[in-house]
Amino acid sequence: MSEFNSSAIEEFKDVWVFCEQRDGKLMPTDFELISKGRDLANELGVDLCGILLGDDVDGIAKELGGYGADKVYVCNHPLLKVYTTDGYAKVICDVIRDLKPEAFLIGATNIGRDLGPRCAARLHTGLCADCTHLDIDMGNYREFLKEASTLPAERIDKLDTAVVLGQKHDVSRDLKMTRPAFGGHLMASIICPRFRPCMATVRPGVMKKNAFDQAKADACEIVHPAFTLSESDFETEVTEVVKAAKKLVDLIGADYIVSVGRGISKDVEGGIKLAEELAAELGGVVGGSRATIDSGWLSADHQVGQTGKTVHPKVYIALGISGAIQHKAGMQDSECIIAVNKNDTAPIFEIADYGICGDLFKVTPLLTEAIRAAKASK
Ligand SMILES: Cc1cc2nc3c(=O)[nH]c(=O)nc-3n(C[C@H](O)[C@H](O)[C@H](O)COP(=O)(O)OP(=O)(O)OC[C@H]3O[C@@H](n4cnc5c(N)ncnc54)[C@H](O)[C@@H]3O)c2cc1C
């Protein structure tokens, strides 16, 4: 294994994505991050590589190529069959020390949030958690800031350098990692100028997945890097994996989401039933604002927003949701937004493609009926 010094940044190359699998199945976040990683690798002019750990998982690796990976490092070992912090962190750090990627992206899933900081600390590098936007190219980053920030244009134009330890530092090859801060009231862009790999965990659902390309999947190279792993590397032992009995709602994968807010408060059961009926007619699922989760009306897996899920379905219907900034952060990239609210000044109408000012208890059954009739007439 070659010597590893995280501050020798010129020795690091390529963009890597941690590809999480559970029970031999790749997670949707893998495809989102591979797609985003492809853009970043193109901007840097380097390869995009996935790193996939498990036991006998070669068979699923090539699929990652279909979304943009040039290469997948596959680490197979019986002790990697089930995720453990000890096993995964040991192997990933071994491989990173050897092959030295420049940037390393991890989905901010439960596993990613556990794994990322552990690896960053062992490698002595920086990690920006829970990112919602990533850039390398300064032109793209400036465009993003012009659209999404209140920074004056003359400040944005002068962002090519940062002062690091009293010295001017050129940020053009740094990963610009943007994440919400102070309860979503501001967005912070963070760089890791002195150490590599530059690490980011990325919120599931925020990056758009590329279209799958079979030819690229076929061309994707599978590599088995060297690593060592034995029982002595483990401080903990997994004796049993107990899965939650309840099936969680799949908001991130849904094409149609009907979300309810505090506007259902006068008849919570009735409001949820109306949303379920509308969602069923559309072949979608029910979501909710944080107000409905905090009130115990819906379970936490239904929450859309900054501290819930980020979604971009084909159609997002907001019933009795005011459109607070933290809610909008999780759904404003939906392809089509339909809002029903009895207050015509509700902020949700500012981002809605179609706004219906009215009582959701009257409007929702009409929407369901109209969709049913339209389907029947086909
Ligand atoms: C750090 C932080 C993180 C947060 N994260 C999230 C998050 O992830 N997701 C999230 O959603 N929120 C989040 N919040 C909370 C957020 O600020 C709002 O409080 C919340 O989104 C409000 O939910 P709501 O729109 O359902 O309720 P309200 O703001 O109370 O709005 C209810 C709306 O219903 C309308 N209404 C009432 N009755 C009817 C009716 N019969 N028909 C039609 N319309 C009706 C009202 O006009 C009103 O606009 C967060 C807050 C903080 C501080």
The ligand as an ORCA input file, in Angstrom:
! r2SCAN-3c Opt
* xyz 0 1
  C     -35.496     23.666     11.310
  C     -36.867     23.472     10.754
  C     -37.059     22.418      9.874
  C     -38.334     22.191      9.326
  N     -38.500     21.163      8.456
  C     -39.711     21.023      7.853
  C     -39.910     19.998      6.868
  O     -39.036     19.192      6.568
  N     -41.124     19.913      6.278
  C     -42.158     20.777      6.579
  O     -43.246     20.625      6.001
  N     -41.986     21.729      7.518
  C     -40.808     21.856      8.169
  N     -40.661     22.801      9.134
  C     -41.883     23.512      9.609
  C     -42.320     24.630      8.710
  O     -41.661     25.817      9.085
  C     -43.842     24.864      8.840
  O     -44.146     25.091     10.189
  C     -44.692     23.702      8.332
  O     -44.288     23.329      7.043
  C     -46.147     24.143      8.297
  O     -46.953     23.071      7.913
  P     -48.343     23.344      7.204
  O     -48.160     24.091      5.948
  O     -49.043     22.025      7.133
  O     -49.140     24.198      8.310
  P     -49.543     25.719      8.317
  O     -48.377     26.591      8.048
  O     -50.287     25.935      9.580
  O     -50.511     25.868      7.063
  C     -51.777     25.308      6.990
  C     -52.418     25.826      5.712
  O     -53.671     25.198      5.519
  C     -54.586     26.148      4.973
  N     -55.926     25.647      5.287
  C     -56.526     25.564      6.499
  N     -57.725     24.960      6.383
  C     -57.892     24.662      5.068
  C     -58.921     24.034      4.314
  N     -60.002     23.551      4.892
  N     -58.744     23.915      2.993
  C     -57.630     24.394      2.359
  N     -56.624     25.003      3.038
  C     -56.751     25.105      4.362
  C     -54.224     27.442      5.651
  O     -54.644     28.548      4.859
  C     -52.694     27.333      5.733
  O     -52.075     27.925      4.590
  C     -39.416     23.045      9.686
  C     -39.191     24.106     10.562
  C     -37.948     24.314     11.089
  C     -37.723     25.468     11.999
*
